[in-house]
Amino acid sequence: MGTLEYNSARPPIDVDDQTLAHLKIVIGTKLRRHESFMMTWLSDGKPSGRLTIWMHPSIPLIFAFDDSKMAEIDPSRIERMMENLNARGELVLDQLA
């Protein structure tokens, strides 16, 4: 289980390494193009429910993987994630399978 840390303002988001590897590509692609977007995930902390952040290229972002081995990338999963993100302007972490 890796983590995604954004802006160091909140505790990191726990994400399995496989999903985190795909997120790194999708988020990196959007931010490299200077395309900001929203990202939403289920929160298990306080407050519980859903959290949404505005992803912007100027805000620090850290992808921390537990496994030192690079995860296998599924190009069709990347394509689905990008299509969903581009269609709604939001990346929803609990709908990434």
C-alpha positions, 0 to 999 in steps of 0.5 A: 500500500503506497501513499499519495501526498498532496501539498502536505496539508493533510495526511497522505492518501493510502492507495495500493501500489498498482493503482498508484502507478497508474495514477502517477501516469495520469496525474503526471500527464495532466499536470505536465500539460498544465491542466488542473482538475479535481480529484475525489476519494473516500475518506477514512479519517476525520471528517469521514465521507468524501474529500475533493482537492484541486490538482494544480501543477504548482502544488507539491505532490509525492507518490510513495510506493511500498514496493521497490519493484515497478508495477505492471502498467495496463495501457487500457486502464490508463486510457479508461482513467484519462477518458473518465477524467477528461469527460467529467473533469474529475478523477474519482479514486474509488472508481478506478478499477 
